[in-house]
Amino acid sequence: MQSGVKVFALDQGAGLAHAARQLEEGGSVDMAVGLHYFRDGTKYRGAIHKHKDGTIMTGARMTPASKKVVHFSDLSETAKKKARKKT
């Protein structure tokens, strides 16, 4: 893995093989909490899940309330400025 980033399946017995099967079956993978951002640069710290297409969304599981989040590097320059501000 790069940059010391660690990804964990929330079901500790599942492991990476189970996560891969979930993706192959068109599901999403539950992931540990990390720092992500909404497109406007607002920080999000909380549970996330990742879809087969790579989309990262809020919540441990997909729900109607799930929102798309991204990594800092995927933000626009304007959003990066907002994200850098201390809140």
DSSP file (Angstrom, degrees, kcal/mol; ACC not computed):
  #  RESIDUE AA STRUCTURE BP1 BP2  ACC     N-H-->O    O-->H-N    N-H-->O    O-->H-N    TCO  KAPPA ALPHA  PHI   PSI    X-CA   Y-CA   Z-CA
    1    1 A M              0   0    0      0, 0.0     3,-0.3     0, 0.0     2,-0.2   0.000 360.0 360.0 360.0 154.0    0.0    0.0    0.0
    2    2 A Q    >   +     0   0    0      1,-0.2     3,-2.3     2,-0.1     0, 0.0  -0.641 360.0   8.9 -99.3 157.0    1.1    3.5   -0.6
    3    3 A S  T 3  S-     0   0    0      1,-0.3    -1,-0.2    -2,-0.2     3,-0.1   0.647 117.6 -74.9  56.6  22.0    1.4    6.5    1.8
    4    4 A G  T 3  S+     0   0    0     -3,-0.3     2,-0.3     1,-0.2    -1,-0.3   0.684  85.0 158.1  67.5  15.5    0.8    4.4    4.9
    5    5 A V    <   -     0   0    0     -3,-2.3     2,-0.4     2,-0.0    -1,-0.2  -0.581  22.8-163.5 -76.4 131.7   -3.0    4.1    4.0
    6    6 A K        -     0   0    0     -2,-0.3     2,-0.5    -3,-0.1    26,-0.1  -0.953   6.6-162.7-118.8 137.3   -4.7    1.2    5.6
    7    7 A V        -     0   0    0     -2,-0.4     2,-0.4    24,-0.1    24,-0.1  -0.973  10.3-172.4-118.5 131.3   -8.0   -0.2    4.5
    8    8 A F        -     0   0    0     -2,-0.5    24,-0.4     7,-0.0     2,-0.3  -0.969  24.3-129.0-124.9 137.5   -9.9   -2.5    6.9
    9    9 A A        -     0   0    0     -2,-0.4    22,-0.2    22,-0.1     6,-0.1  -0.685  22.5-134.6 -74.6 136.8  -13.1   -4.5    6.3
   10   10 A L  S    S+     0   0    0     -2,-0.3     2,-1.1    20,-0.3    -1,-0.1   0.842  97.4  70.5 -65.2 -31.7  -15.4   -3.7    9.2
   11   11 A D  S >> S-     0   0    0      1,-0.2     3,-2.2    19,-0.1     4,-0.8  -0.763  77.5-159.3 -84.4 101.6  -16.2   -7.5    9.6
   12   12 A Q  T 34 S+     0   0    0     -2,-1.1    -1,-0.2     1,-0.3    -3,-0.1   0.749  87.8  55.2 -59.4 -26.0  -12.8   -8.5   11.0
   13   13 A G  T 34 S+     0   0    0      1,-0.2    -1,-0.3    -3,-0.1     5,-0.1   0.633  96.3  69.7 -78.8 -13.5  -13.4  -12.2    9.9
   14   14 A A  T <> S+     0   0    0     -3,-2.2     4,-1.1    -5,-0.1     3,-0.2   0.945  75.3 178.8 -73.4 -50.0  -14.0  -11.2    6.3
   15   15 A G  H  X  -     0   0    0     -4,-0.8     4,-1.7     1,-0.2     5,-0.1  -0.052  52.1 -56.9  70.3-178.4  -10.5  -10.1    5.3
   16   16 A L  H  > S+     0   0    0      1,-0.2     4,-2.5     2,-0.2    -1,-0.2   0.817 131.5  60.5 -69.9 -32.3   -9.5   -8.9    1.8
   17   17 A A  H  > S+     0   0    0      2,-0.2     4,-2.0     1,-0.2    -1,-0.2   0.920 107.1  46.4 -62.7 -42.5  -10.7  -12.0    0.0
   18   18 A H  H  X S+     0   0    0     -4,-1.1     4,-2.4     2,-0.2    -1,-0.2   0.915 111.3  52.1 -64.7 -42.6  -14.3  -11.4    1.2
   19   19 A A  H  X S+     0   0    0     -4,-1.7     4,-1.9     1,-0.2    -2,-0.2   0.901 108.8  50.8 -60.4 -40.9  -14.1   -7.7    0.3
   20   20 A A  H  X S+     0   0    0     -4,-2.5     4,-2.5     1,-0.2    -1,-0.2   0.900 109.2  50.8 -64.1 -40.7  -12.9   -8.7   -3.2
   21   21 A R  H  X S+     0   0    0     -4,-2.0     4,-2.0     1,-0.2     6,-0.2   0.896 106.8  54.8 -64.0 -39.2  -15.9  -11.1   -3.6
   22   22 A Q  H  <>S+     0   0    0     -4,-2.4     5,-2.7     1,-0.2    -1,-0.2   0.923 110.8  45.3 -59.0 -44.0  -18.2   -8.3   -2.5
   23   23 A L  H ><5S+     0   0    0     -4,-1.9     3,-1.8     1,-0.2    -2,-0.2   0.909 110.4  53.2 -66.6 -42.0  -16.9   -6.1   -5.3
   24   24 A E  H 3<5S+     0   0    0     -4,-2.5    -1,-0.2     1,-0.3    -2,-0.2   0.834 105.9  54.8 -62.0 -31.9  -17.0   -8.8   -7.9
   25   25 A E  T 3<5S-     0   0    0     -4,-2.0    -1,-0.3    -5,-0.2    -2,-0.2   0.343 124.3-104.5 -84.7   7.2  -20.7   -9.4   -7.0
   26   26 A G  T < 5S+     0   0    0     -3,-1.8    -3,-0.2     1,-0.2    26,-0.2   0.582  82.6 122.1  84.0  10.1  -21.4   -5.8   -7.7
   27   27 A G      < -     0   0    0     -5,-2.7    25,-0.7    -6,-0.2     2,-0.3  -0.038  61.6-103.9 -88.4-165.3  -21.7   -4.8   -4.0
   28   28 A S  E     -A   51   0A   0     23,-0.2     2,-0.5    24,-0.1    23,-0.2  -0.850  24.4-123.6-120.6 160.3  -19.8   -2.3   -2.0
   29   29 A V  E     -A   50   0A   0     21,-2.9    21,-2.4    -2,-0.3     2,-0.3  -0.900  19.8-129.1-107.9 129.0  -17.0   -2.8    0.5
   30   30 A D  E     -A   49   0A   0     -2,-0.5     2,-0.3    19,-0.2   -20,-0.3  -0.578  33.9-169.8 -72.5 136.7  -17.3   -1.5    4.1
   31   31 A M  E     -A   48   0A   0     17,-2.1    17,-0.9    -2,-0.3   -22,-0.1  -0.876  22.8 -98.2-129.7 160.5  -14.2    0.5    5.0
   32   32 A A  E     -     0   0A   0    -24,-0.4     2,-0.1    -2,-0.3    14,-0.1  -0.220  53.4 -81.2 -70.8 165.3  -12.8    2.0    8.1
   33   33 A V  E     +     0   0A   0     14,-0.1     2,-0.3    12,-0.1    14,-0.2  -0.411  61.3 154.7 -67.5 141.9  -13.2    5.7    9.0
   34   34 A G  E     -A   46   0A   0     12,-0.9    12,-0.8    10,-0.1     2,-0.7  -0.903  48.9 -79.6-153.7-179.6  -10.9    8.1    7.3
   35   35 A L  E     +A   45   0A   0     -2,-0.3     2,-0.3    10,-0.2    37,-0.2  -0.834  57.0 155.6 -95.4 118.9  -10.7   11.7    6.3
   36   36 A H  E     -A   44   0A   0      8,-2.5     8,-3.2    -2,-0.7     2,-0.3  -0.795  27.7-133.8-132.2 174.9  -12.6   12.4    3.1
   37   37 A Y  E     -AB  43  70A   0     33,-2.5    33,-3.0    -2,-0.3     6,-0.2  -0.967  11.3-125.4-136.4 146.9  -14.1   15.5    1.6
   38   38 A F    >   -     0   0    0      4,-2.6     3,-2.7    -2,-0.3    31,-0.1  -0.538  48.4 -98.3 -78.2 160.2  -17.4   16.6   -0.1
   39   39 A R  T 3  S+     0   0    0     29,-0.4    37,-0.5     1,-0.3    40,-0.1   0.747 123.5  59.8 -55.6 -26.0  -16.8   18.2   -3.5
   40   40 A D  T 3  S-     0   0    0      2,-0.1    -1,-0.3    35,-0.1    42,-0.1   0.514 123.0-101.7 -82.6  -2.8  -17.1   21.7   -1.9
   41   41 A G  S <  S+     0   0    0     -3,-2.7     2,-0.3     1,-0.3    -2,-0.1   0.393  72.4 146.0  99.8  -2.4  -14.1   21.0    0.4
   42   42 A T        -     0   0    0      1,-0.1    -4,-2.6    -4,-0.1    -1,-0.3  -0.527  51.0-119.1 -68.3 130.6  -16.1   20.3    3.5
   43   43 A K  E     -A   37   0A   0     -2,-0.3     2,-0.4    -6,-0.2    -6,-0.2  -0.416  25.9-163.6 -72.5 145.8  -14.3   17.7    5.6
   44   44 A Y  E     +A   36   0A   0     -8,-3.2    -8,-2.5    -2,-0.1     2,-0.5  -0.983  10.7 177.5-131.2 121.5  -16.0   14.4    6.4
   45   45 A R  E     +A   35   0A   0     -2,-0.4     2,-0.3   -10,-0.2   -10,-0.2  -0.978  43.0  81.1-120.9 115.9  -14.9   12.0    9.1
   46   46 A G  E    S-A   34   0A   0    -12,-0.8   -12,-0.9    -2,-0.5    -2,-0.1  -0.978  81.4 -35.6 173.3-176.1  -17.0    9.0    9.5
   47   47 A A  E     -     0   0A   0     -2,-0.3    12,-2.5   -14,-0.2     2,-0.3  -0.334  57.2-177.3 -65.6 145.5  -17.8    5.6    8.2
   48   48 A I  E     -AC  31  58A   0    -17,-0.9   -17,-2.1    10,-0.3     2,-0.3  -0.915  16.6-156.2-137.0 164.4  -17.5    5.0    4.4
   49   49 A H  E     -AC  30  57A   0      8,-2.2     8,-2.8    -2,-0.3     2,-0.4  -0.976  13.4-140.2-138.6 154.8  -18.1    2.3    1.9
   50   50 A K  E     -AC  29  56A   0    -21,-2.4   -21,-2.9    -2,-0.3     6,-0.2  -0.953  12.1-142.4-121.9 132.6  -16.6    1.9   -1.6
   51   51 A H  E >   -A   28   0A   0      4,-2.9     3,-2.3    -2,-0.4   -23,-0.2  -0.413  31.9-102.3 -88.1 165.6  -18.4    0.8   -4.7
   52   52 A K  T 3  S+     0   0    0    -25,-0.7    -1,-0.1     1,-0.3   -24,-0.1   0.828 122.3  56.5 -55.8 -35.5  -17.1   -1.5   -7.4
   53   53 A D  T 3  S-     0   0    0      2,-0.1    -1,-0.3     1,-0.1   -30,-0.0   0.457 123.6-103.8 -79.7   0.9  -16.5    1.5   -9.7
   54   54 A G  S <  S+     0   0    0     -3,-2.3     2,-0.2     1,-0.3    -2,-0.1   0.326  71.2 147.4  96.1  -7.4  -14.3    3.2   -7.0
   55   55 A T        -     0   0    0     -5,-0.1    -4,-2.9     1,-0.0     2,-0.5  -0.431  36.5-149.9 -64.2 131.4  -16.9    5.7   -5.8
   56   56 A I  E     -CD  50  69A   0     13,-0.6    13,-2.7    -6,-0.2     2,-0.3  -0.901  20.0-179.6-105.5 131.3  -16.5    6.4   -2.1
   57   57 A M  E     -CD  49  68A   0     -8,-2.8    -8,-2.2    -2,-0.5    11,-0.2  -0.918  29.7 -97.1-132.7 156.9  -19.7    7.2   -0.2
   58   58 A T  E    S+C   48   0A   0      9,-2.6   -10,-0.3    -2,-0.3     5,-0.3  -0.298  82.3  45.2 -68.6 153.6  -20.7    8.1    3.4
   59   59 A G  S    S-     0   0    0    -12,-2.5    -2,-0.2     1,-0.1   -13,-0.0   0.251  86.6 -98.4  90.6 145.8  -22.0    5.5    5.7
   60   60 A A  S    S+     0   0    0    -30,-0.1     2,-0.3   -13,-0.1    -1,-0.1   0.802 110.1  24.8 -67.3 -28.5  -20.9    2.0    6.4
   61   61 A R  S    S-     0   0    0    -12,-0.1     2,-0.2   -31,-0.1   -12,-0.1  -0.940  99.2 -88.3-134.0 156.5  -23.5    0.7    4.1
   62   62 A M        +     0   0    0     -2,-0.3    -3,-0.1     3,-0.1    -2,-0.0  -0.464  55.1 158.5 -66.7 127.9  -25.4    2.2    1.1
   63   63 A T    >   -     0   0    0     -5,-0.3     3,-1.7    -2,-0.2    -5,-0.0  -0.901  57.9 -98.8-139.0 168.3  -28.5    4.0    2.1
   64   64 A P  T 3  S+     0   0    0      0, 0.0    -2,-0.0     0, 0.0    -1,-0.0   0.760 124.1  56.7 -60.6 -22.2  -30.7    6.7    0.5
   65   65 A A  T 3  S+     0   0    0      2,-0.1    -7,-0.1    -7,-0.0    -3,-0.1   0.522  79.3 120.2 -86.6  -6.0  -28.8    9.2    2.7
   66   66 A S    <   -     0   0    0     -3,-1.7     2,-0.3    -9,-0.1    -7,-0.1  -0.334  45.7-163.4 -62.8 138.1  -25.3    8.2    1.4
   67   67 A K        -     0   0    0     -2,-0.0    -9,-2.6   -29,-0.0     2,-0.2  -0.926  23.2-105.1-123.6 148.5  -23.4   11.0   -0.2
   68   68 A K  E     -D   57   0A   0     -2,-0.3   -29,-0.4   -11,-0.2     2,-0.3  -0.521  38.4-177.4 -73.1 135.7  -20.3   10.9   -2.5
   69   69 A V  E     -D   56   0A   0    -13,-2.7   -13,-0.6    -2,-0.2     2,-0.3  -0.901   4.4-162.1-128.0 161.2  -17.0   11.9   -0.9
   70   70 A V  B     -B   37   0A   0    -33,-3.0   -33,-2.5    -2,-0.3     2,-0.2  -0.843  25.2 -94.3-136.6 170.3  -13.5   12.2   -2.4
   71   71 A H    >   -     0   0    0     -2,-0.3     3,-1.7   -35,-0.2     4,-0.3  -0.496  42.9-106.4 -81.8 158.7   -9.9   12.3   -1.5
   72   72 A F  G >  S+     0   0    0      1,-0.3     3,-1.9   -37,-0.2    -1,-0.1   0.876 118.6  60.1 -52.6 -42.3   -8.1   15.7   -1.0
   73   73 A S  G 3  S+     0   0    0      1,-0.3    -1,-0.3     7,-0.0     7,-0.1   0.693  99.3  57.9 -64.1 -18.2   -6.2   15.2   -4.3
   74   74 A D  G <  S+     0   0    0     -3,-1.7    -1,-0.3     2,-0.0    -2,-0.2   0.458  86.3 103.0 -91.2  -1.6   -9.5   15.0   -6.2
   75   75 A L  S <  S-     0   0    0     -3,-1.9   -35,-0.1    -4,-0.3   -36,-0.1  -0.440  77.1-109.7 -79.8 154.3  -10.8   18.4   -5.1
   76   76 A S     >  -     0   0    0    -37,-0.5     4,-2.4    -2,-0.1     5,-0.2  -0.317  36.8-103.9 -69.7 165.3  -10.8   21.6   -7.2
   77   77 A E  H  > S+     0   0    0      1,-0.2     4,-1.8     2,-0.2     5,-0.1   0.885 123.6  51.6 -61.3 -38.6   -8.3   24.3   -6.2
   78   78 A T  H  > S+     0   0    0      1,-0.2     4,-1.7     2,-0.2    -1,-0.2   0.924 111.1  46.8 -63.4 -45.0  -11.1   26.3   -4.7
   79   79 A A  H  > S+     0   0    0      1,-0.2     4,-2.6     2,-0.2    -2,-0.2   0.864 108.4  56.4 -66.3 -35.9  -12.3   23.4   -2.6
   80   80 A K  H  X S+     0   0    0     -4,-2.4     4,-2.0     2,-0.2    -1,-0.2   0.893 104.7  52.7 -62.4 -39.4   -8.7   22.6   -1.5
   81   81 A K  H  X S+     0   0    0     -4,-1.8     4,-0.8     1,-0.2    -1,-0.2   0.923 111.3  46.2 -61.7 -43.6   -8.4   26.1   -0.1
   82   82 A K  H >< S+     0   0    0     -4,-1.7     3,-0.8     1,-0.2    -2,-0.2   0.914 111.4  52.1 -64.0 -42.2  -11.6   25.6    1.9
   83   83 A A  H 3< S+     0   0    0     -4,-2.6    -1,-0.2     1,-0.2    -2,-0.2   0.822 105.0  56.1 -65.1 -31.7  -10.4   22.2    3.1
   84   84 A R  H 3< S+     0   0    0     -4,-2.0    -1,-0.2    -5,-0.2    -2,-0.2   0.721  85.2 101.4 -74.2 -20.7   -7.1   23.6    4.3
   85   85 A K  S << S-     0   0    0     -4,-0.8     2,-0.3    -3,-0.8    -3,-0.0  -0.395  80.3-117.0 -67.1 140.0   -8.8   26.2    6.6
   86   86 A K              0   0    0      1,-0.1    -1,-0.1    -2,-0.1    -2,-0.1  -0.596 360.0 360.0 -77.7 135.2   -8.9   25.2   10.2
   87   87 A T              0   0    0     -2,-0.3    -1,-0.1     0, 0.0    -2,-0.0   0.408 360.0 360.0-116.7 360.0  -12.4   24.7   11.5
